Amino acid sequence: MITISLRPVGRNWGTISFASTLYLCPILDLLLAEIPTKMQAELRLGLQEALVNAAKHGNNLDPGKTVIVRFSLIDDRYWWIISDQGRGFHPACSQDQNPTEYLPPEESESGRGLCILHQIFDQVEWNRKGTELRLCKQLENRPRIPLLSRN
């Protein structure tokens, strides 16, 4: 089941919550509905990675546990706060690490996605417990109209 409240307007936050699942297409469609088209593909990849991490690694795909996403547009920045009900973790990827050079051990599939998040979003932060991820993406600068000069 998907629960939705509020469309983000001004400084208000919208919320989407769903039982842990990897079927994320409808959630991603809702989260990207108001995003400019040219930013959607990149942000879809990043949000999908974050939601998979919350549902799979955080909640162990337990359908009794919920993933909650709060989202808003504040001062030309898109914000997403993704929370799970897991035990938490401590990220090991540094923002300076290049995800194309990172190759996790063959027995592990984890790690690369966290580095991808740092490449896509302008801010990537976890709470101390590691159960809440905060993502931010700055809108691309809009061209300004030049001031008219008087002769």
Secondary structure, 3 states (H helix, E strand, C coil): CEEEECCCCCCCCEEEEEECCCCCHHHHHHHHCCCCHHHHHHHHHHHHHHHHHHHHHHCCCCCCCEEEEEEEEECCEEEEEEECCCCCCCCCCCCCCCCCCCCCCCCCCCCHHHHHHHHHCCEEEECCCCCEEEEEEECCCCCCCCCCCCC
